[in-house]
Amino acid sequence: MDDKIHIGKQIFTFCNKLNRKIGKEASKYGVTSVQGRILGFLNHKSDKKDIFQKDIEEELDIRRSSVTSVLQLMEKNGYIKRVSVCEDARLKKIVITDKGLETNKNVYSSILKIEKILRDELSDEETGMFVNLINRLAKKIED
């Protein structure tokens, strides 16, 4: 085995390229890749339960201060709104707006196109092997 190949570096480089590609697509609709991820999370989960800032922090593994500023900007731009909950006036659930839903639909469509490009490059067997290897490596380095 070649000790000069650094698996972590290869994965990190690939993730950066993928994130840049998704970010470029998301920017066509006026959002960053992080904002797009938040819209996707809200769209996918908010019909099942109320979503709060803490849920976004945990799901996307983003620090509180970063999420606060991103959500403030998203609210200002009309993608989300914060709504008080009856049980605790201090708590504000995060609700996706119609503008946010439309933007999410467009960004998600772009992500599916990128996903298709990646899947078309690999056979079904290679795709399965790739996913299994990534999952195995992720488990190995979990805290």
C-alpha positions as a Markdown table, in Angstrom:
| # | Residue | x | y | z |
|---|---|---|---|---|
| 1 | Met | 0.0 | 0.0 | 0.0 |
| 2 | Asp | 1.2 | 3.5 | -0.8 |
| 3 | Asp | 1.9 | 5.4 | 2.4 |
| 4 | Lys | 1.9 | 8.7 | 0.4 |
| 5 | Ile | -1.8 | 8.4 | -0.2 |
| 6 | His | -3.7 | 10.3 | 2.5 |
| 7 | Ile | -7.3 | 9.1 | 2.7 |
| 8 | Gly | -8.4 | 12.0 | 4.9 |
| 9 | Lys | -6.9 | 14.6 | 2.4 |
| 10 | Gln | -8.6 | 12.9 | -0.5 |
| 11 | Ile | -12.0 | 12.9 | 1.3 |
| 12 | Phe | -11.5 | 16.5 | 2.4 |
| 13 | Thr | -10.7 | 17.6 | -1.1 |
| 14 | Phe | -13.7 | 15.8 | -2.6 |
| 15 | Cys | -16.0 | 17.3 | 0.1 |
| 16 | Asn | -14.7 | 20.8 | -0.6 |
| 17 | Lys | -15.3 | 20.3 | -4.4 |
| 18 | Leu | -18.8 | 18.9 | -3.8 |
| 19 | Asn | -19.7 | 21.7 | -1.3 |
| 20 | Arg | -18.4 | 24.3 | -3.8 |
| 21 | Lys | -20.5 | 22.8 | -6.6 |
| 22 | Ile | -23.6 | 22.8 | -4.4 |
| 23 | Gly | -22.9 | 26.3 | -3.2 |
| 24 | Lys | -22.6 | 27.5 | -6.8 |
| 25 | Glu | -25.9 | 26.0 | -7.6 |
| 26 | Ala | -27.6 | 27.3 | -4.4 |
| 27 | Ser | -26.3 | 30.8 | -5.1 |
| 28 | Lys | -28.3 | 30.9 | -8.3 |
| 29 | Tyr | -31.4 | 30.9 | -6.0 |
| 30 | Gly | -30.0 | 33.5 | -3.6 |
| 31 | Val | -28.9 | 31.3 | -0.8 |
| 32 | Thr | -25.6 | 29.8 | 0.5 |
| 33 | Ser | -25.0 | 26.0 | 0.7 |
| 34 | Val | -25.6 | 26.2 | 4.5 |
| 35 | Gln | -28.8 | 28.1 | 4.0 |
| 36 | Gly | -29.8 | 25.5 | 1.5 |
| 37 | Arg | -29.1 | 22.7 | 4.0 |
| 38 | Ile | -31.2 | 24.5 | 6.6 |
| 39 | Leu | -34.1 | 24.9 | 4.2 |
| 40 | Gly | -33.8 | 21.2 | 3.2 |
| 41 | Phe | -33.9 | 20.2 | 6.9 |
| 42 | Leu | -36.8 | 22.4 | 7.7 |
| 43 | Asn | -38.8 | 21.2 | 4.6 |
| 44 | His | -38.1 | 17.6 | 5.5 |
| 45 | Lys | -38.7 | 17.7 | 9.3 |
| 46 | Ser | -41.0 | 20.6 | 10.1 |
| 47 | Asp | -44.1 | 18.7 | 9.0 |
| 48 | Lys | -43.3 | 16.0 | 11.6 |
| 49 | Lys | -42.4 | 18.2 | 14.6 |
| 50 | Asp | -41.5 | 21.8 | 15.6 |
| 51 | Ile | -38.0 | 22.7 | 14.7 |
| 52 | Phe | -35.9 | 25.0 | 17.0 |
| 53 | Gln | -32.5 | 26.5 | 16.5 |
| 54 | Lys | -31.0 | 23.8 | 18.7 |
| 55 | Asp | -32.3 | 21.1 | 16.3 |
| 56 | Ile | -30.5 | 22.9 | 13.4 |
| 57 | Glu | -27.3 | 23.2 | 15.4 |
| 58 | Glu | -27.3 | 19.4 | 16.2 |
| 59 | Glu | -28.5 | 18.2 | 12.7 |
| 60 | Leu | -26.0 | 20.2 | 10.7 |
| 61 | Asp | -23.2 | 20.2 | 13.4 |
| 62 | Ile | -22.9 | 24.0 | 13.4 |
| 63 | Arg | -22.0 | 26.2 | 16.3 |
| 64 | Arg | -24.8 | 28.2 | 18.0 |
| 65 | Ser | -23.3 | 31.6 | 17.0 |
| 66 | Ser | -23.1 | 30.6 | 13.4 |
| 67 | Val | -26.6 | 29.3 | 13.3 |
| 68 | Thr | -27.9 | 32.5 | 14.9 |
| 69 | Ser | -26.4 | 34.8 | 12.3 |
| 70 | Val | -27.5 | 32.5 | 9.4 |
| 71 | Leu | -31.1 | 32.3 | 10.7 |
| 72 | Gln | -31.2 | 36.1 | 11.2 |
| 73 | Leu | -30.2 | 36.6 | 7.6 |
| 74 | Met | -32.6 | 34.0 | 6.3 |
| 75 | Glu | -35.5 | 35.6 | 8.3 |
| 76 | Lys | -34.5 | 39.1 | 7.0 |
| 77 | Asn | -34.5 | 37.7 | 3.4 |
| 78 | Gly | -37.9 | 36.0 | 3.9 |
| 79 | Tyr | -36.9 | 32.3 | 3.7 |
| 80 | Ile | -38.0 | 31.6 | 7.3 |
| 81 | Lys | -39.9 | 33.1 | 10.2 |
| 82 | Arg | -39.5 | 32.6 | 13.9 |
| 83 | Val | -42.8 | 31.9 | 15.8 |
| 84 | Ser | -43.3 | 31.9 | 19.5 |
| 85 | Val | -44.6 | 28.7 | 21.0 |
| 86 | Cys | -47.4 | 28.6 | 23.6 |
| 87 | Glu | -45.5 | 26.6 | 26.2 |
| 88 | Asp | -42.5 | 28.9 | 26.5 |
| 89 | Ala | -42.5 | 32.5 | 25.1 |
| 90 | Arg | -38.7 | 32.4 | 25.0 |
| 91 | Leu | -38.7 | 29.5 | 22.5 |
| 92 | Lys | -39.1 | 30.3 | 18.9 |
| 93 | Lys | -39.8 | 27.6 | 16.4 |
| 94 | Ile | -38.3 | 28.0 | 12.9 |
| 95 | Val | -40.9 | 27.9 | 10.1 |
| 96 | Ile | -40.1 | 27.8 | 6.4 |
| 97 | Thr | -42.0 | 30.4 | 4.3 |
| 98 | Asp | -43.5 | 29.9 | 0.8 |
| 99 | Lys | -40.4 | 31.7 | -0.5 |
| 100 | Gly | -38.2 | 29.2 | 1.4 |
| 101 | Leu | -40.2 | 26.2 | 0.1 |
| 102 | Glu | -39.8 | 27.4 | -3.5 |
| 103 | Thr | -36.0 | 28.1 | -3.0 |
| 104 | Asn | -35.6 | 24.7 | -1.4 |
| 105 | Lys | -37.4 | 23.0 | -4.3 |
| 106 | Asn | -35.0 | 24.6 | -6.8 |
| 107 | Val | -31.8 | 23.9 | -4.7 |
| 108 | Tyr | -32.9 | 20.3 | -4.2 |
| 109 | Ser | -33.5 | 19.9 | -7.9 |
| 110 | Ser | -29.9 | 21.1 | -8.5 |
| 111 | Ile | -28.6 | 18.7 | -5.9 |
| 112 | Leu | -30.4 | 15.8 | -7.5 |
| 113 | Lys | -28.7 | 16.7 | -10.8 |
| 114 | Ile | -25.3 | 16.7 | -9.1 |
| 115 | Glu | -26.1 | 13.4 | -7.5 |
| 116 | Lys | -27.0 | 11.9 | -10.9 |
| 117 | Ile | -23.7 | 13.0 | -12.3 |
| 118 | Leu | -21.9 | 11.3 | -9.5 |
| 119 | Arg | -24.0 | 8.1 | -9.7 |
| 120 | Asp | -23.6 | 7.9 | -13.5 |
| 121 | Glu | -19.8 | 7.8 | -13.0 |
| 122 | Leu | -20.0 | 4.7 | -10.8 |
| 123 | Ser | -21.6 | 1.3 | -11.4 |
| 124 | Asp | -24.2 | 0.1 | -8.9 |
| 125 | Glu | -21.6 | -2.2 | -7.4 |
| 126 | Glu | -19.1 | 0.6 | -7.1 |
| 127 | Thr | -21.7 | 2.9 | -5.5 |
| 128 | Gly | -22.6 | 0.3 | -2.9 |
| 129 | Met | -18.9 | -0.4 | -2.2 |
| 130 | Phe | -18.2 | 3.4 | -1.9 |
| 131 | Val | -21.0 | 4.0 | 0.6 |
| 132 | Asn | -20.0 | 0.9 | 2.6 |
| 133 | Leu | -16.4 | 2.1 | 2.8 |
| 134 | Ile | -17.3 | 5.7 | 3.8 |
| 135 | Asn | -19.6 | 4.4 | 6.5 |
| 136 | Arg | -16.9 | 2.0 | 7.8 |
| 137 | Leu | -14.3 | 4.8 | 7.9 |
| 138 | Ala | -16.8 | 7.1 | 9.6 |
| 139 | Lys | -17.5 | 4.6 | 12.3 |
| 140 | Lys | -13.8 | 4.0 | 12.8 |
| 141 | Ile | -13.1 | 7.7 | 13.7 |
| 142 | Glu | -16.3 | 8.5 | 15.6 |
| 143 | Asp | -15.8 | 10.0 | 19.0 |
